[in-house]
Amino acid sequence: MIITCSVCGKEKSHLAKGMCKQCYHHCYEQTHKKERADSRRRWRQENPPAMIICSVCGQEEPRHAKGLCRACYNQRYYQEHKEEYYNEYREHGEEIRKRNREWGRRNRDKTRAYTAKRRSQKNNAYCDLSAEGLRQLMAKGKCFYCGAVVNLEYDHFIPLTSGGLTTKANGVVACRSCNARKHNKTPQEFLTQLTL
């Protein structure tokens, strides 16, 4: 049956509630986000990915595509499509940078968590810090070392260079000044320096 969709206003075949199939599914997804996310999470737990030996790196990883782990597949895909990315960036670079800056301002916790995770990976350190965990940590609202309440950021209590991990348990809130001055000192060394 052809109807005029009550959402998009186009003439399409009817699915339910006066909406076309596309609009109905979109509305359903929006109103049932939590249930759908829980369902997908349960499914992933009950159906773990098949483990394979990656044909490139030789690591045992969850199978992604073409007999490769996710990292090797992504790297190969990027190499094969590098020119397309460069062309896209050349044509729309300013728009892309603007969109990324705006997203970063709207999602400071995600940006900080991503930066912390990336830094941990570079140092081959464990990271389980999520945006939500970082948000809870930052809610403390003052610098662990000096008590300042502005320019706050995540600080590794035990530095990465001393074997510290990027976790909520190893994180404290520090002002930018204290975090920069602490650098890779242990908390005891830094607090001793502050009292001198």
C-alpha positions as CSV (number, residue, x, y, z in Angstrom):
1,M,0.0,0.0,0.0
2,I,1.5,3.4,-1.0
3,I,1.1,6.2,1.5
4,T,2.6,9.6,2.2
5,C,5.0,9.1,5.0
6,S,4.1,11.1,8.1
7,V,7.8,11.8,8.8
8,C,9.6,12.4,5.5
9,G,6.5,13.3,3.5
10,K,7.5,11.1,0.5
11,E,5.1,8.7,-1.1
12,K,6.4,5.2,-0.2
13,S,5.1,1.8,0.7
14,H,3.5,1.7,4.2
15,L,5.1,-0.2,7.0
16,A,3.5,0.9,10.3
17,K,2.1,3.9,12.2
18,G,1.8,5.9,9.0
19,M,5.5,5.7,8.2
20,C,7.6,4.3,5.5
21,K,10.0,1.5,6.3
22,Q,13.1,3.7,6.5
23,C,11.5,6.3,8.8
24,Y,9.9,3.6,11.0
25,H,13.2,1.8,11.5
26,H,15.0,5.1,12.2
27,C,12.3,6.1,14.8
28,Y,12.5,2.6,16.4
29,E,16.3,2.8,16.7
30,Q,16.0,6.3,18.3
31,T,13.4,5.2,20.9
32,H,15.0,1.9,21.7
33,K,18.7,2.8,21.8
34,K,19.5,1.3,25.2
35,E,17.6,-1.9,24.6
36,R,19.3,-2.3,21.2
37,A,22.7,-1.6,22.6
38,D,22.2,-4.1,25.4
39,S,21.0,-6.7,22.9
40,R,24.0,-6.2,20.7
41,R,26.3,-6.4,23.7
42,R,24.7,-9.6,24.9
43,W,25.0,-11.1,21.4
44,R,28.7,-10.2,21.2
45,Q,29.3,-11.8,24.6
46,E,27.5,-15.0,23.6
47,N,29.1,-15.1,20.1
48,P,32.7,-14.2,20.5
49,P,34.6,-13.8,17.2
50,A,36.5,-16.7,15.8
51,M,40.2,-16.5,16.6
52,I,42.7,-16.9,13.7
53,I,46.4,-16.5,13.2
54,C,46.8,-13.3,11.2
55,S,48.5,-14.0,7.8
56,V,50.4,-10.7,8.1
57,C,51.5,-10.2,11.7
58,G,51.2,-13.8,12.9
59,Q,49.4,-12.9,16.0
60,E,46.3,-14.8,17.3
61,E,43.6,-12.3,17.0
62,P,39.8,-12.2,16.4
63,R,39.1,-12.7,12.7
64,H,38.2,-9.4,11.0
65,A,38.2,-10.0,7.2
66,K,40.3,-11.7,4.5
67,G,42.2,-13.8,7.1
68,L,43.6,-10.7,8.8
69,C,43.3,-9.1,12.3
70,R,41.6,-5.7,12.5
71,A,44.9,-3.8,12.7
72,C,46.5,-5.4,9.6
73,Y,43.2,-5.2,7.7
74,N,42.9,-1.4,8.5
75,Q,46.5,-0.8,7.5
76,R,46.2,-2.7,4.2
77,Y,42.9,-0.9,3.4
78,Y,44.5,2.5,4.1
79,Q,47.4,1.7,1.9
80,E,45.1,0.6,-1.0
81,H,42.9,3.7,-0.6
82,K,45.5,6.3,0.4
83,E,45.1,8.4,-2.7
84,E,41.4,8.7,-2.2
85,Y,41.9,9.9,1.4
86,Y,44.4,12.5,0.2
87,N,42.2,13.7,-2.6
88,E,39.2,14.0,-0.2
89,Y,41.4,16.0,2.3
90,R,42.8,18.3,-0.4
91,E,39.3,19.1,-1.6
92,H,37.5,19.4,1.7
93,G,40.4,19.9,4.2
94,E,39.1,23.0,5.9
95,E,35.6,21.5,6.3
96,I,37.0,18.3,7.8
97,R,39.3,20.3,10.2
98,K,36.4,22.5,11.3
99,R,34.1,19.5,11.8
100,N,36.8,17.7,13.9
101,R,37.5,20.8,16.0
102,E,33.7,21.2,16.8
103,W,33.4,17.5,17.6
104,G,36.4,17.8,19.9
105,R,34.9,20.7,21.8
106,R,31.6,18.9,22.2
107,N,33.2,15.6,23.3
108,R,36.1,16.7,25.6
109,D,36.0,13.5,27.7
110,K,36.1,11.2,24.6
111,T,39.0,13.2,23.2
112,R,41.0,13.0,26.4
113,A,40.3,9.3,26.8
114,Y,41.4,8.7,23.2
115,T,44.5,10.7,23.7
116,A,45.4,8.8,26.9
117,K,44.7,5.5,25.2
118,R,46.9,6.5,22.2
119,R,49.7,7.5,24.5
120,S,49.5,4.2,26.4
121,Q,49.7,2.3,23.2
122,K,52.8,4.1,22.1
123,N,54.4,3.2,25.4
124,N,53.1,-0.4,25.2
125,A,51.1,0.1,28.4
126,Y,47.7,-1.2,29.4
127,C,44.7,1.2,29.1
128,D,41.2,0.7,30.1
129,L,40.2,4.3,30.6
130,S,36.8,5.1,29.1
131,A,35.2,8.5,28.5
132,E,32.8,7.7,31.3
133,G,35.6,6.8,33.7
134,L,37.4,9.9,32.8
135,R,34.3,12.0,33.3
136,Q,33.8,10.5,36.8
137,L,37.5,11.2,37.7
138,M,37.3,14.8,36.4
139,A,34.1,15.4,38.5
140,K,36.4,15.7,41.5
141,G,37.0,19.2,40.3
142,K,40.3,20.2,41.8
143,C,44.0,19.5,41.3
144,F,45.3,16.6,43.4
145,Y,48.6,18.4,44.0
146,C,47.8,22.1,44.5
147,G,44.0,22.4,44.8
148,A,43.6,24.6,41.7
149,V,40.1,24.4,40.0
150,V,41.0,25.5,36.4
151,N,42.7,23.9,33.4
152,L,42.3,20.4,34.8
153,E,43.5,17.3,33.0
154,Y,44.2,13.6,33.6
155,D,47.5,12.7,35.2
156,H,49.1,9.3,35.7
157,F,49.7,9.0,39.4
158,I,52.5,6.5,38.7
159,P,54.0,7.7,35.4
160,L,53.9,5.5,32.2
161,T,57.7,5.5,32.2
162,S,57.7,4.0,35.7
163,G,55.3,1.2,34.7
164,G,52.1,3.0,35.5
165,L,48.9,2.1,33.6
166,T,46.2,4.3,32.0
167,T,43.4,3.3,34.3
168,K,40.9,5.1,36.5
169,A,42.7,3.7,39.6
170,N,46.1,5.2,38.5
171,G,44.6,8.5,37.5
172,V,44.3,11.8,39.4
173,V,43.1,15.2,38.4
174,A,45.9,17.7,38.0
175,C,46.0,21.3,36.8
176,R,48.0,21.8,33.6
177,S,50.8,23.5,35.5
178,C,51.3,20.7,38.0
179,N,51.0,18.0,35.3
180,A,53.6,19.7,33.2
181,R,56.0,20.2,36.2
182,K,55.5,16.6,37.5
183,H,56.5,15.2,34.0
184,N,57.6,11.6,34.7
185,K,58.4,12.0,38.4
186,T,56.8,9.7,41.0
187,P,54.2,11.4,43.2
188,Q,56.6,11.3,46.2
189,E,59.4,13.0,44.2
190,F,57.0,15.7,42.9
191,L,55.5,16.4,46.3
192,T,59.0,16.7,47.8
193,Q,59.8,19.2,45.0
194,L,56.7,21.2,45.7
195,T,57.5,21.6,49.4
196,L,61.0,22.8,48.8
